[in-house]
Amino acid sequence: MSDWFECALAVRLSEGVTEGEVAELRWHLGLGPRPEALAIVSQYLCVEVDDFGAPVVVEDDPYPLLDQRGFGSAGVDGVLDSRLDWAEEPARGWTLTSRQQLHPDGFGQLGELCAWLALHVRGVHGDDVAVGLGTIRFYEDVEPQPLLFRGGRVEWPA
């Protein structure tokens, strides 16, 4: 049995994103080298259970979250890709588009990235406002569900 999801992000970011943040986004999208300092997603902890049942951090090894290219597998048909483009019209800002294959084990780190994106999406925000980031679909489902950030967290599918 497979647990793969199709995740499609499409956001228009406000003009105030810094050069360092753009460099980190480029790295996450597989479009540039890893910056020395990571601020958008700062921890990549892998936790395992030891022989006594206690959680142990076994690594903190940063990796790009949205860098898959080529054809999907595990029921996620189509092409996987990511883009980050500067737009002048109708308003200045960065546009991020990504279609990826995702396992639920990656929801934590991607959730941090999505939280950052939601805070930088062009428009009005508030604690009770849902920010649409794209869609997510379990590979066996026909219809995708909206991927929303609301109340300080990403609303992942059940």
Secondary structure as a PSIPRED ss2 file (coil, helix, strand):
# PSIPRED VFORMAT (PSIPRED V4.0)

   1 M C   1.000  0.000  0.000
   2 S C   1.000  0.000  0.000
   3 D C   1.000  0.000  0.000
   4 W C   1.000  0.000  0.000
   5 F E   0.000  0.000  1.000
   6 E E   0.000  0.000  1.000
   7 C E   0.000  0.000  1.000
   8 A E   0.000  0.000  1.000
   9 L E   0.000  0.000  1.000
  10 A E   0.000  0.000  1.000
  11 V E   0.000  0.000  1.000
  12 R E   0.000  0.000  1.000
  13 L E   0.000  0.000  1.000
  14 S C   1.000  0.000  0.000
  15 E C   1.000  0.000  0.000
  16 G C   1.000  0.000  0.000
  17 V C   1.000  0.000  0.000
  18 T C   1.000  0.000  0.000
  19 E H   0.000  1.000  0.000
  20 G H   0.000  1.000  0.000
  21 E H   0.000  1.000  0.000
  22 V H   0.000  1.000  0.000
  23 A H   0.000  1.000  0.000
  24 E H   0.000  1.000  0.000
  25 L H   0.000  1.000  0.000
  26 R H   0.000  1.000  0.000
  27 W H   0.000  1.000  0.000
  28 H H   0.000  1.000  0.000
  29 L C   1.000  0.000  0.000
  30 G C   1.000  0.000  0.000
  31 L C   1.000  0.000  0.000
  32 G C   1.000  0.000  0.000
  33 P C   1.000  0.000  0.000
  34 R C   1.000  0.000  0.000
  35 P C   1.000  0.000  0.000
  36 E C   1.000  0.000  0.000
  37 A C   1.000  0.000  0.000
  38 L C   1.000  0.000  0.000
  39 A C   1.000  0.000  0.000
  40 I C   1.000  0.000  0.000
  41 V C   1.000  0.000  0.000
  42 S C   1.000  0.000  0.000
  43 Q C   1.000  0.000  0.000
  44 Y C   1.000  0.000  0.000
  45 L E   0.000  0.000  1.000
  46 C E   0.000  0.000  1.000
  47 V E   0.000  0.000  1.000
  48 E E   0.000  0.000  1.000
  49 V E   0.000  0.000  1.000
  50 D C   1.000  0.000  0.000
  51 D C   1.000  0.000  0.000
  52 F C   1.000  0.000  0.000
  53 G C   1.000  0.000  0.000
  54 A C   1.000  0.000  0.000
  55 P E   0.000  0.000  1.000
  56 V E   0.000  0.000  1.000
  57 V E   0.000  0.000  1.000
  58 V E   0.000  0.000  1.000
  59 E E   0.000  0.000  1.000
  60 D E   0.000  0.000  1.000
  61 D C   1.000  0.000  0.000
  62 P C   1.000  0.000  0.000
  63 Y C   1.000  0.000  0.000
  64 P C   1.000  0.000  0.000
  65 L C   1.000  0.000  0.000
  66 L C   1.000  0.000  0.000
  67 D C   1.000  0.000  0.000
  68 Q C   1.000  0.000  0.000
  69 R C   1.000  0.000  0.000
  70 G E   0.000  0.000  1.000
  71 F E   0.000  0.000  1.000
  72 G C   1.000  0.000  0.000
  73 S C   1.000  0.000  0.000
  74 A C   1.000  0.000  0.000
  75 G C   1.000  0.000  0.000
  76 V C   1.000  0.000  0.000
  77 D C   1.000  0.000  0.000
  78 G C   1.000  0.000  0.000
  79 V E   0.000  0.000  1.000
  80 L E   0.000  0.000  1.000
  81 D E   0.000  0.000  1.000
  82 S E   0.000  0.000  1.000
  83 R E   0.000  0.000  1.000
  84 L E   0.000  0.000  1.000
  85 D E   0.000  0.000  1.000
  86 W E   0.000  0.000  1.000
  87 A E   0.000  0.000  1.000
  88 E C   1.000  0.000  0.000
  89 E C   1.000  0.000  0.000
  90 P C   1.000  0.000  0.000
  91 A C   1.000  0.000  0.000
  92 R C   1.000  0.000  0.000
  93 G E   0.000  0.000  1.000
  94 W E   0.000  0.000  1.000
  95 T E   0.000  0.000  1.000
  96 L E   0.000  0.000  1.000
  97 T E   0.000  0.000  1.000
  98 S E   0.000  0.000  1.000
  99 R E   0.000  0.000  1.000
 100 Q E   0.000  0.000  1.000
 101 Q E   0.000  0.000  1.000
 102 L E   0.000  0.000  1.000
 103 H C   1.000  0.000  0.000
 104 P H   0.000  1.000  0.000
 105 D H   0.000  1.000  0.000
 106 G H   0.000  1.000  0.000
 107 F H   0.000  1.000  0.000
 108 G H   0.000  1.000  0.000
 109 Q H   0.000  1.000  0.000
 110 L H   0.000  1.000  0.000
 111 G H   0.000  1.000  0.000
 112 E H   0.000  1.000  0.000
 113 L H   0.000  1.000  0.000
 114 C H   0.000  1.000  0.000
 115 A H   0.000  1.000  0.000
 116 W H   0.000  1.000  0.000
 117 L H   0.000  1.000  0.000
 118 A H   0.000  1.000  0.000
 119 L H   0.000  1.000  0.000
 120 H H   0.000  1.000  0.000
 121 V E   0.000  0.000  1.000
 122 R C   1.000  0.000  0.000
 123 G C   1.000  0.000  0.000
 124 V C   1.000  0.000  0.000
 125 H C   1.000  0.000  0.000
 126 G C   1.000  0.000  0.000
 127 D C   1.000  0.000  0.000
 128 D C   1.000  0.000  0.000
 129 V C   1.000  0.000  0.000
 130 A C   1.000  0.000  0.000
 131 V E   0.000  0.000  1.000
 132 G E   0.000  0.000  1.000
 133 L E   0.000  0.000  1.000
 134 G E   0.000  0.000  1.000
 135 T E   0.000  0.000  1.000
 136 I E   0.000  0.000  1.000
 137 R E   0.000  0.000  1.000
 138 F E   0.000  0.000  1.000
 139 Y C   1.000  0.000  0.000
 140 E C   1.000  0.000  0.000
 141 D C   1.000  0.000  0.000
 142 V C   1.000  0.000  0.000
 143 E C   1.000  0.000  0.000
 144 P C   1.000  0.000  0.000
 145 Q E   0.000  0.000  1.000
 146 P E   0.000  0.000  1.000
 147 L E   0.000  0.000  1.000
 148 L E   0.000  0.000  1.000
 149 F E   0.000  0.000  1.000
 150 R E   0.000  0.000  1.000
 151 G C   1.000  0.000  0.000
 152 G C   1.000  0.000  0.000
 153 R E   0.000  0.000  1.000
 154 V E   0.000  0.000  1.000
 155 E E   0.000  0.000  1.000
 156 W C   1.000  0.000  0.000
 157 P C   1.000  0.000  0.000
 158 A C   1.000  0.000  0.000
